[in-house]
Amino acid sequence: MKKLVGAVLLAWRGALAAGADPAAEMLAVNVVGVAPLPGLGIDRDRLPYQVQTASAAAMSLGAGQNAAEFMARSLAGVNANEISGSPFQNDLTFRGFRASPVLGSSQGISVYLDGVRVNEPFGDVVNWDMLPEAAIANVLLTPGSNPLFGLNTLGGALALSTKSGRSHAGLEGGVSAASNGQRRTDLAYGYDSGRQWHAFVAATGFSDRGWRERSDGNLGNLYAKLDGIAGDNEWSIALLAGRSRLIGNGLLPDELYAADRRAVYTSPDETRNRLRQLVFNVIHRFDEHTELTTMAYARSSRRNTVNGDINEDESEHPATWNTTLTRQSSQGGNLHLSMDAAPHQLTAGVSFDRSSVYFAQYEQEAWFAPDRTVVTDKDEEMEAGASVSGRSRAASVYVADTWALSAGTWLTLSARYNHARVSNQLPPSDAERFSYRHLNPSLGVAHRAAGGWTVFANLSQSNRVPTVIELGCADPEQPCRLPVGLQSDPYLKQVVSRTVEAGMRNAAASVSLYRTVNHDDILFRSAGVAQHGYFANFDRTRHQGVDLSLSQRWGAWAARISYSYLDAVYDVEGDLFTGVRNVHVKPGTRIAGLARNTLKLSMDWTPSPQWMLGADMNAVSALAVQGNEDGQAGVNRSVAGHTLLGLRASYQPSPKWEWYARVNNLADRRYASFGAVGVNMFAGDAPQPSRFVAPGAPRSVAAGLRFRF
C-alpha cells in the first residue's frame, strides 16, 4: 500500500506541474456513450469515472499492429499475454479482468460492436479475429462494474463503433509486410450521395507465416453498411462476414524454451472460425433533445479446432488427436431512449438476447513424430468424447440520469435489472434449466474544481451468469478435463461484482483509484485426479489499484505516459486446480498472469509537416505462475518482468499518401508474457513438474503504405 500511495503522489505532482493542454489529449473526445447504444451521448467531463477512447486516426499511429495490440500498448490498465502464440488470439486484460478467445478462461469484460454483444454464448469468449478492424471508427473503454453495459461487465466494457459512408467518404486503405512473415491488406470505401442514402464497405486480409515453428495462419473479413435518412428517421443495415484459420502453439516448458524459443511443444493446434452477422438500426429524432434508437441483430458462428496433445489415459498410445466443433447462433435487439431535459440527461432502454449452442468433442489415439507432431493411428477409430447443447435467454431494463446539481457538479444515478435463463442438455441426461435475476445500481458524482480539474467518485455493481461450459462441468463427483470435457451440470451461483472508484482528471492528465470485489467468482477446482476438476464458486476475489495517465506537447514534441498498479488477489482461503496440482490459496495470494506494475511511455517528434518519428516503451513487472500461486510446486513461482522498446517513423508527401515503418522489440528482448505449471512428458523417464511459459515475439520490422482519396 505504501508503494501504491507513493506512486499516486509522484504522478499527481507531475500532472499538476504539467497543467492542462487540450491539444495533447490524443485519445479523447468530448461526447461519449454510456451504454452499448450511445444515443445522444454525454460530455465525458460529467461522468463519475474515467473513460478512454481512441479514433481510427489514433489507432493508425500504431502501424504494424492489430487493434488488441494497439490497446495493450496505448491504453492505461490494458495488458496482453501471448498465451496462444497467434497475434489475433491474445488474452486482453483490463485491471486484471479478461476478454479472451481461450475457452474456459474466466471472462470479465463485455465487448460490443455497434451495440451487439460479441462475447460468444459458449464461454463468453471474444474472437478478436472476427472484428472488422478496417471498419472501426472509434473505441470506448469504460471501467468498473458499469450496470448499463449488461452481463459480464465485471471489470469494464469495450464498445466499438463502425464507420459509414457519411463519416468516411472516399477510398482509404493500407498494405503492410513484416519481417516475421506477416502480410496485411485493408481496404475501405465510403460513398456519400449527399442526399438520402450512403454506403460503406471494408475488407481485411491477413496472412502470417509465424515466427514460431508450424505457426502459419490467415484471416479475412468483409463489412458492408447501407444507411440513409427518411424524414426524422435514420436507418442502417450492416453485414459482417469473416473466416480465419489460426495456429496457436501455446506454452513451452523451460527446458525447451531455453534451447529454442521458436519451438513448439506439441502440434497441431489449429482453430478455424467463421462468422455471419446482420444488424438493422433505426434512429428516430423527436427533436434535437430526444431520440429513440432501435437495433435488431442476428449472428451465427462456427468454430472447429484440432489439437495434438499428450494422452493422459493409460494407453499404449502416448498421444491423442482431439477435435472439437462449436455451432452458435444469437438473435436479439435493443430499444434505447436518450433525452436531454436540462438539468437532467436521461437514458432508458430494454434489451433481449437469445442464443443456442451445440458443442462436441472427438478424440483418436495417436503417436508422436520426432518433432512432437501428433500423427493419428489409422487403425484406431475416432471416438466421441463430450457433447452438450444449450440455450440462453437474457432480458433487461435499464435507466440512468445525469443530473446537473449546479453549473459544475453532476450526480449520476443508474440501474439495470437482468433476468437470464440458461438451459443445458448433456446426453444422455435430461435437460436442466437455471434462472438468474439481479438488480444492479450505480451512483456517482463529478465536480469541476479549480484549475480545469474534475474530481469524481462512483459506486457500481454488475453481474455475470454461468456459461454453458461452466454449468457443464460443475460436479465434483463427475470431474472433467479443461477445457472440453463436460460431465454434469449442477447449479452455480451468478458472480456479483462491486466497484468503487475515485479520482481526478483534466484535459491532459488523470488519476483513478479503484477497488473491485467479485462475490461468488467462478473458478476451476481440483477433483484429486490428474488434469481433472470442476467449476465452482469461490467466495471472493479482489482487484484494486490505480491508473495514471499524462500527455503533453511542446512544439514539435509530444509525450504520453501511463502507469498502472494492480493488486489482484484471492480474498478468502480456498483450493484451486490449475492444470497439474491442487493449490491452496489464502487471503492476499496473487492471481496468476497479472502484472502488478505496468509503465507505458510514448514520444513523438514532428520535425516537419511531412515527417513524424516516434519511440515507445512498455514495461511490466513479474507475473505469478498459474499452478504455483502458493510457491510449493518446486518450480520458479514467477515469470520475470520485461521492458520492450519500439521505434516508429512515417513520411507523408501529400495528404493522400503516407509511408510508415515500425520496429517492435528493438533490443530483441527474450521475454515471456505468461507462465503455468505443467509436466514435460519429453523430459526423461520420470517426468517432473516444470514451468511452461508463453514466449514473446522477437524483434520484427514492419513497413507499409496508407492512402486516402
N, C-alpha and C positions, 0 to 999 in steps of 0.2 A: 504493500500500500504506500510506503514511503517513496518507492520508485515512481509509482503512478502519480502521486501528488507533485513530486519534483518535476516530472515530465510535463505535467499540465502547467505548472508555474513558469517554467522556462519557455514553453511555446506561447503561453499567454503574453509574457513580456515581449517576445519577438513580434507577435501580432500587433500589440498596442504600439510598438515603436514603428512598425511599417505603415500603419494607418490604412485608410481605405483608398483603393484605386480601382474604380469600376472598370477601367479598360483591361485590368489584369484578370478579371473573372472569366477564365477560359471555359469553364464547364457550368455556366449558369444561364438561366432565362428568367424573366420577370414573373411570368404566369405559368403555373404548373397544375397538373391534375391531382386530385386527392382520392381518386378511385380508378378502377380499370378503364372505365369510360369517363374521360375527364370533364366533359361538358364545358361550361364557361371558364373553368379554371379559377385559381385563386392566386393572388400575389404571394409569392413564396415568402416574403418578409412577414406575412401574417401567420405562417404555420408555426405550431409549437414544437417542431422537430426540424432537423437539418436534412434536406433532400439534396441529392447530387444528380446532375443532368449532364448530358453530352449530346451534341448535334452531330449530324453526318459529317459536317466540315471538321469538327474537333476530332472525330474518330479517324478521319483521313490523315491526321498528323501522325498516327501510328502505323504508317505504311509498312507492309510486310508482316501483318499480324491479323488474326481474326477478332471478332467482337469480344469474345470471352477473354482473350489475351489482352486486348486493349483495356477492358475494365479492370483486370487484375493489375495492370501496370499503372493505371491512371486514377482510379477512384479509391478514396480513403476507406480502409477497413475491408477491402476486397483482396482475396488471395486465390491462387490456383495451385493445384498439385497435378502432376503428370502420372497419376496412378495407372491410367490405361495405356499411355505411350503414344496416343494419337492427338494431334493438336485440336481436333474437334470433339474429343471425348474427355476433356479435363474436368476435374471437380472444381467448381467455383464456390468459394465460401465468402460470406459477408458476416463479420462479427462472430465467426465460428459456426454459422448455420449454412447448410449445403444446398446447392442446386446442382445435381449431379446426374450423369447418364448411367451410373452404375446401379443395377438392380439390387435392392437390398440396403442401399445407403439410407440413412435417416435424413429425410429431406426437411427443410425448414424455411425455404424461400419460395413464394409463389411467383410465377413468371407469366406475363401476359403479352400477347401480340394483338394490337388493336382491340383490346378488351376481351380476347379469347384466352382462357387459361390453357397454357401449353404444357403444364405438368401432366404427363400421361397418366391415365387412371390406374394402370398396373404399376404400383410402386412410386407414383408421383415423380418419376424420373423426368429429366429435361434433356432432350436430344438437341444439342447445340448445332449439329449438322443439318437440322431441318429448319433453321431460321433463315429467312431470305435477307441476307446481310446487305445485298446491293439495293434493297428497297427500304432499309431502315432510315427514318428521318431523325428520330430523337430517342434517347434512352433516359428513363427516370428511375432512380433507385431511392426507394423510401425505406427508412429504418424502422425497426421495432415491430411490435405485435399490433400492427395497424388493422383494426377490425374491418375497415372499409374495403380492404383487398381480399377478404374472404378466407376460405380454408387454406391451411398450410402457411399462413403468414405469421410464422413464429418469430423469425429474426429480421424479416424485411420482405419487400416486394420489388420486383423488377418489371417495369412496364415499358414496352417497345411500341412505338408508333411508326407508321409507314408513310412513304412519300405519295404524292398524287401528281396528276398532270398539271394541276393548277400551281402547286407549290414548287415543282421541279420540272418545268417545261424544258424541252430540248433533249439533246443526246449527251450522255455522260457515261464514263466507264473507266476501266483501267486494266492493265495487264502487268503481271509481275512474275519473276522467277527467283528462286533462291538456291544457294549452293548445296543445301541438303536435299535437293530433288523436288521441291515444291513448285508447282506451277498453278497460277490462278488467273482467271479472267472474269471481270464483272462488266455487265452492260446494262444500261437503263435508258429508257426513252419516255419522255412525258409530252403529251400533246394537249395544248390549251386552245380550245376552239374560240375562246373569248365570248362564248355565249352560254348555252345551257348544258354542255357536257364536256368532259375531259377524259383522257385515257393515260394510263401509265403501265409500263411493262418493264420488268427487270429479271436478269438471269445471272447466275453464278456457276462457274465450272471450276473445279479444283482437283488436282491430282498430286499425289505425294509418293515419291519413291521411298521415303522414310530414312531417317538417319540410323535406325537400328536394323538389324538383320530381319529379313522377311517381314517388313512393316509397310508395304506399299498400300495405298488406298486412293479413293476418289469419291467425289460427290458432285451432284448437280441439282439445281432447283430453279424453278420458274415462278414468278409472281406477276399477276396481271390485275389491274384495277380499272373499273369504269365508274365514273361518278358524274353527277350533274345537279342542276338546280331546277326545281319546278315550283314556282311561286314562293311560298315561305318555307319550302322543304328542300333539304339537301339529301341526296341519296348516293350510295356507293355499293358496288358489288365487287368482291375481290376473290381471286382464286390463287391458291398456293399448291404447288406440286413439287415434291422432292424425292430424290433417290440417292443412296450412298452405300458404299462398301468400304468399311474402315477396319484397320488392323490395330488392335490394342494389346501389345505383347506384355504388358503388366510388369510386375516386380521381378527383381533379380536377387538371389542370395549373395551375401557379402563376398563369398569366395569367388563367384563368377563375375561379380561386378568389379572386383579388384583386378581381375585378369583382362576383362574386356567389357566396357560399359555399353557397347553396341550389341552385346549378345542377347539371346532370348532363352529363357528358362525352358519352357515347353511351348510348342506351337502345333497347330494354328490357333489363333484367337481372333476370329472374324465376326463382325457384326454388319448385317445388311438392314438398312432402314428404308421404308417407303412411306410417304405421307401425301394425303389429299385433304385440302381444307377449303371450304366455301363460306364466305361471310357476307351478310347483307346488312346494311346500316342505313337508317333514315334519321335525319335531324330536322325537327320542326321548331322554328323560332316563332314563339308567340309575340315577342317584341325583343328589343335589344337587351332586355334584362332577364328573359326567361326562355329556356329551350328544353326540349324533350328529345332524348336520343333513344332509339330502339335498335337493338342489334340481335341478329339470329345467326347461328352458325351450324355447320355440320363438318365433322372431322373424322378421318379414319387413318389408321396407321398399321403397318406390318413390320415386325422385327423377326429376323432369323439369325441365329448365332451358331457358330461352330467352335468348339473348344477342345483342344487336346490336353488332357490332364493326367495326373497321377491316379492310378487305380488304388483306392484305399480299402477296397474289399479284399478278402482272402481269395486270391485267384492266381493262376499261373501266368496271367497277363498283367504286366506291370503298368499298362496304360489303358485309358478309356477315351473313346471318341464320343463327345457329348454334343448334341444338337438341341436347340430349342426353337419353338415358333410361338409368336405372340401376335394376336389379332385384336385390335381395339377400335371401337367406334364411339363417338361422342356427339351429342347434339344439345343445344341449349340456346338461351337468349337472356337479354338484359333490357330492362326499362329504366332509364336514368333521367331524372329531372334535376335541373340546376336553375337557381333563381337568385338574382341579386336584388334584395329588398332592403336597402340600407335602413338601419345599421346591421342587418342580418344578411349573410350569404348562405343560402340553403342548398343542400344536396340530399336527394332521396332516391331510392330505387328498389327494384326487386330483381332477382335473378333465379334462373332454373337451369340445371345441368343434369344430364343423364349419360351414362356410359355402359358399355358392355365389353367384357374381356374374355378371351379364350387363350389359355396357355398350356403348352405341352412340352415335355422333355423326353428325349430318347438317348439311349447310350448303346455303344458297341465296344466289346473288348478289343484291345489293340496292343501293338508293340511300339517300342521306341527305336527310331533310326539313330545312327551315331551322333547326329546333330540335335537330338532330343525332339525331333519332329515325330508326331504320333502317326502311325500307319495302322489302318484297321486290319483285323484278321478276317479275311474273306470267308472263312469257314464259320464265323460267328454271326448270329442273327442280330439285327438291330432290335433292341428291346425298349418297350415303352417304360418310362420312369414315372414321372409325376404329371398330373394334369389338373387343371382347375378352370371352371367357368364362373364368371361373376358379373354382377350388375350393381350399379350405384346410382342413387338419386340424391341431389342436393338442391335445396331451395332456401332462399334467404331474402330478408328485407332489411334495408339499412337506411339511416338518416344521419345527417350531420348539419351543424350550424356553426358558422364562424361569425361571432357577434362582436362588433366594434363597440367596446365599452367606452372608449374615448378616442381622440384623434390618433393616439399611438399605442393603444392597448386592445388586444383581441383575445376573446375567450372562445375556444373551440370545444364543442361537445358532439360526440358521435356515438352510434351504437349499431350493432348488426346482430340479427338473430339468425342462426344457422340451424337447419334441420336436414340431416343426412341419413340415408339408409343404404347399407351395404349388404349384399347377399352373395353367398358362395355355394358352390357345389363341387365337392371333391369325390369323384367316383370311388367306391360305389355308395358313398353316404348320401343321405338326403340333403337337400338344400337347407341352409341356415341363414337367418336374416338378423341383422343387428341395426338398431336405430340410435342416433345420437342427436342431441339438441343442446344448444348453448347460446346464451345471450352475452355478447361481448361489448362492453362500454369503453369509452375513451374520453379523457378530459385533459385539456391543455391550455396554456396561456402564453402569449407572446407580447413583449413590451418593447417599444422603441425607446432606447435610452439616449443619453447624450453622446456626441461624437460619432454618430452614424451606427452605433451598435444596437443590436436587438438581443434581448435576453429572453429565453424560452424555457418552458418545462412542460412535460407531458407524461400522463399515465395512460397505459393502453393494455388491452387484453385481446387475444385471439385463440383459436383452437385448430387442431388437426385431428381428423378421424383416422383410424387404422386403415391401411390399404389392403387389397386382396392378398398380396403376398404375406403381409404380417398376420392377418387372420388365418391364412392357410398354413401357418407354421407357428402355432401358439400353444401347443400341448406338450408339457414336459414328459408325459408318458409316451408320446409318439414324436420324438425329435426328428428334425430334418437337417439336411445339409445345405448351408447357404451357398448360393442364393436361389437355387432352383428346386430343392426338394420340398414338396408340400405334402403334409400328412393329416393335419387336423385343424379345425377352425373354431376353437373356443373363444369366448368373449375377451376383448381387450378394451380398456378404458381409452377415451379420447385424451389427447395431450392438450393441456391448457397452459398457455404462455402469457406471462405478465411482464411488461416492460415499464421502467421508469427512466426518463431521460431529461437532462437539463444541460443548458449551455449558453453560449453567446456567439454572435456572428456579425460581420459587416460585409461590405462588398468584396473584400479581399481575404478575409480570414474567418475561421470558425473553430470552435472547440465544443465537443459534445461528450458528456459523461453519461453512461448508460448502465443499466443492470437488468437483465432478462432472466427470469426463473421459469423453467419448464416443470410443470407438475404432471406426474404420470407419464414421463417420457417413455418412448418405446425403444428398447434395446434388445440385442441378441444375447441370450444367456446359455451357459453350458448345460448339457444334459449328462455329462460324465462319459460320453462316447466320443472317440476321436472324430473331429470335424463335424460333430452333430450338436444341435442345440435347438432353441426355440425362442421366439419373440415373447417378451413380457414387459409389463410396465415397470419402470424404475421411478421411485418416488419423486426425486427431484434432481435436476441438473441446473447449473448456473453459468451464465455468460455475463461478464461485466468488464468495463474498460473505458477507454477514451479514444476519440478520433479527433485529430487536429489537422487543419489544412491552412495553407497560406500561399497566396500568389501575389506577385509584384512585378511591375515593369519599370525599367529605367532606360528611356530612349530606345535604342536598338536591342536591348537585353530584356529578357523576361525569365522569371523563375517561378516554379511551383514546387511546393514541398508538402508532404503529408506524413504524419506519424500516427500509428495505431498501437495501443496497448490492449491486449486481450487476456483476460483471466477466465478460461473456460474449464470448469471443474465439475466433478460429481459432488453433489451436496449432501448425500447421505451414505451410509455404509451399505455395501451390497456386492454381488458377484456378477461378473461379466463372462461371456465367452467371445473370444476374439480371433478364432481361427485354429489355434493349436491347443491352448491351455485355458484353464479357469483362472480368472484374475479377480482378486479380492480388492475392492476399492474402498476408500474411506473419504469422509468429507474433506475436500481440498485436493483430491487426486486429480491430476490434469487429464483432460480429454485428449486423446491421441490425434496427431496430424495437424495441430493448430499452433501457429507461432505466437508467442507472447508479444513480440515486438516486430513491427514492420515499418520501415522507413522508405519513402519514395521521393526522389528528387529529380527534377527535370529542368534543364537550362536551354534557352533558345537565344540565338543571335541572328539578327537580320541586318547584315551589312549593307544590303541594297534591296530595293523592292523585288528583285528577281531571286535573290538568294536567301536561304534560311539554313542555318546549321544548328544542330541540337545534340544534347547528350542526356542520358537517363541513367539513374542508379536506383536499383531496387535491392534492399537488404532485409533479410528476415532472420530471426533468431532460431535457436534449436527447437525441434519438434519432438514430442513424446512418441515413442514407438507403440503402435497398436499391438496388444498382446503382452506388453511389458510395462503397462502403466504402474504396476506395483514394484518394478525393479527386481523381480525374483525369477526371471526367465533364464538367467545365465548368459544373456547376450547384451550387447550395447542397448541401453534403455532410451537413447535419443538419436535423432538424426541431426548432424551438425548444421548450424546456420550458414548462410552464404550471402554473398553480395554479387550482383550481376550488373555489368556496365553495358551500355548500348550507345551507339552513335547514329545520328540521322542527318541527312542532307537533302535539300530539294532545290531545283532550279526551274523557274517559271519564266520562259522567254516571252510569253504572252498570256493573257487571261484564259486562253483556251487550252494551253498545254502545260504540263508540269512533269518533270523528270525527278525521280527520287531514288534514294538508296538508304539502306539501313543495315547496321551490323549488330547482331544480337550476341550476347555473351562475349563481349570484346576480348576479355582475358582468357577465353576458353576454360572457364572455371569448371572443375569437376565437382558436381554437387548432386544432391538427391532432394526431392520435394516431398517424400512420404516414406514411412517405414512401418513394417509389420513383422511379427514373429511367425516363422514357418519352419517346416522341416525340409532340408535339402536332401532329396532322395538320391542324389547323384554324388554325395559327399563321401561314400565309402560303404563298408559292410554294415556299419552301425550308425545310421543317420541320426544326427542330433539337431535340436532346435537351432535355428540360425536367424539372423536378422535379414529380412528381404527389404530392398529399397526400390523406389521409383527413380531411375536415373534421369537427370536433367539433360536437356539438349546441349550439344557442344556449340562452339562458335559457328555462326552462319551469316552469310551475306545475301541480302535480298535487294533487288533493284526492279524498277518498273516505271510505267508511264501512266499518268492520269490525263483525261481530256474531257472537255465540256464544250458543246456547241449549241 
